[in-house]
Amino acid sequence: MADNEQVPTLYDWAGGSDAFERLTEAFYAKVKKDDVVGPLFTHMDPGHPRYVAMWLGEVFGGPARYTEERGGYPHMLSQHLGKGITEPQRRRWVNLLMDAADEVGLPDDPEFRAAFAGYIEWGTRLALHNSQPGAKPPTKAPTPRWGWGVAPPYQP
């Protein structure tokens, strides 16, 4: 990018709220049919894909809708406590999300996908740890804000 151009957020680069809503709709359609991760979502609220889209949008630099409408990190944490997520379930969740990202046409440039995958790995590993019996994670923390890391978007 030229020095005088502002680096877009990951949210904007991905296509904004519409992109994350398409992503989570496609993703949870896969989750519902999956024998490994599906059981975690048998009683999923019909609004769950939209809520996750709001979370991801906020994390990747979009509006703070999840924090304002759903309660931010404390609420997200409460959704994982005591779930006992297994490593195979975490891994399947990641794989299905990456498949959905391809399916809905999220940007596939290396810089975006590295940043996206970095957050997904970090977040799912945190969710796995926080979901274990007896886990005592911090109950108050800000919603994370994920950026480009070391490789901002490349535009020839």
C-alpha positions as CSV (number, residue, x, y, z in Angstrom):
1,M,0.0,0.0,0.0
2,A,1.1,3.5,-0.6
3,D,2.4,5.4,2.5
4,N,-0.4,7.9,2.4
5,E,-3.2,5.2,2.3
6,Q,-4.8,4.1,5.6
7,V,-4.6,0.4,6.2
8,P,-8.2,-1.0,6.3
9,T,-9.4,-3.1,9.2
10,L,-9.7,-6.8,8.7
11,Y,-13.5,-6.3,9.0
12,D,-13.5,-3.9,6.1
13,W,-11.1,-6.0,4.0
14,A,-13.4,-9.0,4.5
15,G,-16.5,-7.1,3.4
16,G,-18.1,-5.9,6.6
17,S,-21.0,-7.3,8.4
18,D,-22.6,-8.9,5.3
19,A,-19.4,-11.0,4.8
20,F,-19.4,-12.2,8.4
21,E,-23.1,-13.0,8.4
22,R,-22.6,-15.1,5.2
23,L,-19.7,-16.8,6.8
24,T,-21.5,-17.8,10.0
25,E,-24.7,-18.9,8.2
26,A,-22.6,-21.2,5.9
27,F,-20.5,-22.4,8.9
28,Y,-23.4,-23.3,11.2
29,A,-25.2,-25.1,8.4
30,K,-22.1,-27.3,8.3
31,V,-21.9,-27.6,12.1
32,K,-25.4,-28.8,12.5
33,K,-24.7,-31.8,10.2
34,D,-21.3,-32.6,11.7
35,D,-21.0,-35.6,14.0
36,V,-17.9,-34.3,15.9
37,V,-18.8,-30.7,16.7
38,G,-22.6,-30.8,16.0
39,P,-23.4,-32.2,19.5
40,L,-22.2,-29.0,21.1
41,F,-24.8,-27.1,19.2
42,T,-27.9,-29.4,19.5
43,H,-29.9,-26.7,21.3
44,M,-28.5,-23.7,19.4
45,D,-30.4,-20.5,19.6
46,P,-31.6,-19.6,16.0
47,G,-29.8,-16.2,16.4
48,H,-26.5,-17.8,17.2
49,P,-24.9,-17.4,13.7
50,R,-25.8,-13.7,13.8
51,Y,-24.3,-13.3,17.3
52,V,-21.1,-15.0,16.2
53,A,-21.0,-12.8,13.1
54,M,-21.3,-9.7,15.4
55,W,-18.5,-11.1,17.6
56,L,-16.2,-11.7,14.7
57,G,-17.0,-8.4,13.2
58,E,-16.1,-6.6,16.4
59,V,-12.9,-8.6,16.9
60,F,-11.8,-7.8,13.4
61,G,-12.3,-4.0,13.7
62,G,-15.9,-3.5,13.0
63,P,-18.5,-1.8,15.3
64,A,-18.8,-2.9,18.9
65,R,-22.2,-4.4,18.4
66,Y,-21.5,-7.6,20.3
67,T,-20.3,-5.7,23.3
68,E,-23.2,-3.3,23.2
69,E,-26.0,-5.8,22.4
70,R,-24.7,-9.0,23.9
71,G,-22.4,-8.1,26.8
72,G,-19.0,-8.5,25.2
73,Y,-16.3,-10.8,26.6
74,P,-18.1,-11.7,29.8
75,H,-21.1,-13.0,27.8
76,M,-18.9,-14.8,25.3
77,L,-17.0,-16.5,28.1
78,S,-20.3,-17.6,29.7
79,Q,-21.2,-19.4,26.6
80,H,-18.2,-21.7,26.9
81,L,-17.9,-22.4,30.6
82,G,-18.4,-26.0,31.5
83,K,-18.9,-27.2,27.9
84,G,-15.9,-29.5,28.0
85,I,-14.8,-28.9,24.4
86,T,-12.4,-31.6,23.2
87,E,-9.4,-31.0,21.0
88,P,-11.0,-32.9,18.1
89,Q,-14.1,-30.7,18.4
90,R,-11.9,-27.5,18.5
91,R,-10.0,-28.7,15.4
92,R,-13.2,-29.6,13.5
93,W,-14.7,-26.2,14.4
94,V,-11.6,-24.5,12.9
95,N,-11.7,-26.7,9.8
96,L,-15.4,-26.1,9.1
97,L,-14.9,-22.3,9.6
98,M,-12.1,-22.2,7.1
99,D,-14.1,-24.3,4.7
100,A,-17.0,-21.8,5.1
101,A,-14.6,-18.9,4.6
102,D,-13.7,-20.4,1.2
103,E,-17.3,-21.2,0.3
104,V,-18.6,-17.7,0.9
105,G,-15.6,-16.0,-0.7
106,L,-13.8,-14.3,2.2
107,P,-10.6,-12.8,0.9
108,D,-8.0,-15.5,0.3
109,D,-4.9,-13.3,0.1
110,P,-2.2,-14.7,2.4
111,E,-2.1,-11.6,4.6
112,F,-5.9,-11.7,5.4
113,R,-6.0,-15.4,5.8
114,A,-3.0,-15.5,8.1
115,A,-4.5,-12.8,10.4
116,F,-7.9,-14.6,10.2
117,A,-6.5,-18.0,11.0
118,G,-4.3,-16.5,13.8
119,Y,-7.4,-15.3,15.6
120,I,-9.4,-18.4,15.0
121,E,-6.5,-20.6,16.4
122,W,-6.0,-18.3,19.4
123,G,-9.8,-18.0,20.1
124,T,-10.6,-21.6,19.8
125,R,-7.7,-22.7,22.0
126,L,-8.8,-20.2,24.6
127,A,-12.4,-21.5,24.4
128,L,-11.1,-25.0,24.8
129,H,-9.2,-24.1,28.0
130,N,-12.0,-22.0,29.3
131,S,-14.6,-24.8,28.7
132,Q,-12.9,-27.4,30.9
133,P,-14.4,-28.5,34.2
134,G,-12.9,-26.4,37.0
135,A,-11.5,-23.7,34.7
136,K,-11.4,-20.3,36.3
137,P,-10.7,-17.8,33.5
138,P,-10.8,-14.1,34.2
139,T,-14.5,-13.1,34.0
140,K,-13.9,-9.6,32.9
141,A,-11.8,-8.6,29.9
142,P,-12.2,-6.5,26.9
143,T,-13.3,-7.9,23.6
144,P,-10.1,-8.6,21.7
145,R,-9.3,-6.5,18.7
146,W,-7.4,-8.4,16.0
147,G,-5.2,-6.7,13.4
148,W,-3.0,-7.5,10.5
149,G,0.0,-8.5,12.6
150,V,3.2,-8.4,10.7
151,A,1.8,-8.4,7.2
152,P,-0.7,-5.7,6.3
153,P,-2.7,-6.1,3.1
154,Y,-0.6,-6.2,0.0
155,Q,-1.7,-4.3,-3.0
156,P,0.7,-4.4,-6.0
